Amino acid sequence: MTVNYDVIVVGAGAAGLMTAQRLSQIGLSVVVIEQKPRLASGPSTRNEGWLHRGTYHAVSIRDRANALQVARRCIYGHKQLKAFVPEAIEDTDKRSIAILRDGDRLEDVISRWEDANVSFRQISPLAAASRVPAADFSRAAALFEVNDVSINTRLLYRKLLGTARVSGCTFLVAHRIIRCEGLTLELEDPNGGHLRVSGQRIVYTTGAETGYLFTALHKVEIPVRYWKSHLVVTKRLAPMGVFYLDAHEAAMMHHGEVSVIGFNEDAVLCDVRGYNVIPDRAKNLRQGIRKIFPSWHDPDAMDIACVKVDLVDQEDAARSLNVAIREPIPGHIVALPGKLTETPYLTDAIVAKIHDAIDDDLISARPCDRYAAASAMREIA
Ligand SMILES: Cc1cc2nc3c(=O)[nH]c(=O)nc-3n(C[C@H](O)[C@H](O)[C@H](O)COP(=O)(O)OP(=O)(O)OC[C@H]3O[C@@H](n4cnc5c(N)ncnc54)[C@H](O)[C@@H]3O)c2cc1C
């Protein structure tokens, strides 16, 4: 027996959960297939939990136009997530501190922030030191209060799951896809039983698995690259987020009693998508932490590694931090958010694309829809 849905979502990380929730909420029947027994067990949970506000990406991406686009998408995602799940936003009563080491960039940084609508207020070293007495700000050329915050991703995913279920979405966890015929997937359940699900569209939000999955199921190669980066999990170091804007410096966000710290531009291209830690990289990051907190000492600190993916057409292209939506086979849509913060932007685009493709006739077409349909017909003729 085959169970029919409007949309099948494969993969329940941040992107899959939000896609499923949003499609269910517009009244489509949706099933989510997750291969692991728990939802969002990959990068969506192994990240820093930094709800970006455009501050970092407006500055760190070399190409100005691209940087501003990513920053604006982050600002949009930040606002959407704050409104959807206010209970998951941490330390809302404090503003993070952004540090700029390279004073030559000050004018460009401020001009980019103004263009992208990033909120910031320059503060004195004395003001920064009074907020975080244990930190060493002596290498800073400029310091700013900014609106980046931490997000408790477990609470976000709990709410996405709950609201998707209320809208009728079905979740099949620990299910393995065995084969695909057209828009029908054959699955194996955790007990070895088989079932078939069919959709008008299949959305693959499978992160680092996307390339392997497409090769296995469709014999189609997806140009995915893997970028490994590291984090340190340690006891809480500061009352608010503290991060450098410069490359090869530390950036930290906090979750309750714990700080999670990353290293800017630490990502290294790798062949495999595993989570093993590269010792030299972890060491660099620890040195970066000591450059802000010279007396940091935590024998229990944990090094973790995780993999980001990007989708590129040229192998030598710069690492893309942007969202990607592709339809390599008609009806099969691949979606990657770039960052957790960009997931609302990504899911808006997917919902619009799918709504357009599988809309029923109950709602009137706009004149521009009729025009576009007529043009398409003319092209076919
Ligand atoms: C070290 C690091 C730190 C980061 N920090 C931040 C941050 O602070 N802020 C931010 O905004 N972004 C951050 N990011 C980026 C962010 O974590 C990712 O962009 C986002 O989580 C990707 O979500 P996703 O749903 O696309 O993928 P994933 O989280 O990878 O989810 C994919 C899901 O698909 C499932 N799956 C895969 N294959 C199959 C299959 N065949 N069948 C069924 N299910 C399948 C997987 O099990 C998984 O649950 C960070 C990334 C890294 C690596």
The ligand as a Tripos MOL2 file, in Angstrom:
@<TRIPOS>MOLECULE
LIG
   53    58     1     0     0
SMALL
NO_CHARGES

@<TRIPOS>ATOM
      1 C1         30.4090   24.1160   13.7170 C.3       1 LIG1
      2 C2         29.1740   24.7810   13.1960 C.ar      1 LIG1
      3 C3         28.6510   25.8590   13.8920 C.ar      1 LIG1
      4 C4         27.5210   26.5000   13.4110 C.ar      1 LIG1
      5 N1         26.9970   27.5270   14.1380 N.ar      1 LIG1
      6 C5         25.8960   28.1660   13.6960 C.ar      1 LIG1
      7 C6         25.3250   29.2050   14.4800 C.ar      1 LIG1
      8 O1         25.7840   29.4920   15.5860 O.2       1 LIG1
      9 N2         24.2580   29.8640   13.9670 N.ar      1 LIG1
     10 C7         23.7110   29.5540   12.7500 C.ar      1 LIG1
     11 O2         22.7770   30.2290   12.3350 O.2       1 LIG1
     12 N3         24.1860   28.5080   12.0160 N.ar      1 LIG1
     13 C8         25.2570   27.8050   12.4700 C.ar      1 LIG1
     14 N4         25.7620   26.7460   11.7620 N.ar      1 LIG1
     15 C9         25.0600   26.3040   10.5410 C.3       1 LIG1
     16 C10        23.8180   25.4780   10.8840 C.3       1 LIG1
     17 O3         24.0560   24.6100   11.9600 O.3       1 LIG1
     18 C11        23.3890   24.6680    9.6530 C.3       1 LIG1
     19 O4         23.3000   25.5120    8.5440 O.3       1 LIG1
     20 C12        21.9980   24.0660    9.8420 C.3       1 LIG1
     21 O5         21.8930   23.4200   11.0720 O.3       1 LIG1
     22 C13        21.7360   23.0730    8.7210 C.3       1 LIG1
     23 O6         20.4750   22.5130    8.9400 O.3       1 LIG1
     24 P1         19.8780   21.4070    7.9700 P.3       1 LIG1
     25 O7         18.5180   21.0940    8.4680 O.co2     1 LIG1
     26 O8         20.0420   21.8330    6.5600 O.co2     1 LIG1
     27 O9         20.8690   20.1670    8.0870 O.3       1 LIG1
     28 P2         21.1710   19.0780    9.2130 P.3       1 LIG1
     29 O10        21.1840   19.6690   10.5680 O.co2     1 LIG1
     30 O11        22.3930   18.3860    8.7440 O.co2     1 LIG1
     31 O12        19.9440   18.0780    9.1460 O.3       1 LIG1
     32 C14        19.8460   17.0930    8.1450 C.3       1 LIG1
     33 C15        18.9280   15.9970    8.6640 C.3       1 LIG1
     34 O13        18.6800   15.0980    7.5970 O.3       1 LIG1
     35 C16        18.7630   13.7770    8.0910 C.3       1 LIG1
     36 N5         19.0770   12.8840    6.9670 N.ar      1 LIG1
     37 C17        20.2020   12.8570    6.2210 C.ar      1 LIG1
     38 N6         20.1140   11.8940    5.2800 N.ar      1 LIG1
     39 C18        18.9090   11.3060    5.4190 C.ar      1 LIG1
     40 C19        18.2430   10.2490    4.7420 C.ar      1 LIG1
     41 N7         18.8140    9.5840    3.7420 N.pl3     1 LIG1
     42 N8         17.0080    9.9090    5.1430 N.ar      1 LIG1
     43 C20        16.4120   10.5690    6.1790 C.ar      1 LIG1
     44 N9         17.0060   11.5590    6.8770 N.ar      1 LIG1
     45 C21        18.2300   11.9370    6.4940 C.ar      1 LIG1
     46 C22        19.8870   13.8520    9.1280 C.3       1 LIG1
     47 O14        19.8510   12.7440   10.0160 O.3       1 LIG1
     48 C23        19.5560   15.1740    9.7990 C.3       1 LIG1
     49 O15        18.6250   15.0390   10.8420 O.3       1 LIG1
     50 C24        26.8850   26.0650   12.2260 C.ar      1 LIG1
     51 C25        27.4000   24.9500   11.5490 C.ar      1 LIG1
     52 C26        28.5300   24.3100   12.0210 C.ar      1 LIG1
     53 C27        29.0500   23.1420   11.2880 C.3       1 LIG1
@<TRIPOS>BOND
     1     1     2 1
     2     2     3 ar
     3     2    52 ar
     4     3     4 ar
     5     4     5 ar
     6     4    50 ar
     7     5     6 ar
     8     6     7 ar
     9     6    13 1
    10     7     8 2
    11     7     9 ar
    12     9    10 ar
    13    10    11 2
    14    10    12 ar
    15    12    13 ar
    16    13    14 ar
    17    14    15 1
    18    14    50 ar
    19    15    16 1
    20    16    17 1
    21    16    18 1
    22    18    19 1
    23    18    20 1
    24    20    21 1
    25    20    22 1
    26    22    23 1
    27    23    24 1
    28    24    25 2
    29    24    26 1
    30    24    27 1
    31    27    28 1
    32    28    29 2
    33    28    30 1
    34    28    31 1
    35    31    32 1
    36    32    33 1
    37    33    34 1
    38    33    48 1
    39    34    35 1
    40    35    36 1
    41    35    46 1
    42    36    37 ar
    43    36    45 ar
    44    37    38 ar
    45    38    39 ar
    46    39    40 ar
    47    39    45 ar
    48    40    41 1
    49    40    42 ar
    50    42    43 ar
    51    43    44 ar
    52    44    45 ar
    53    46    47 1
    54    46    48 1
    55    48    49 1
    56    50    51 ar
    57    51    52 ar
    58    52    53 1
@<TRIPOS>SUBSTRUCTURE
     1 LIG1         1 GROUP 0 **** ****
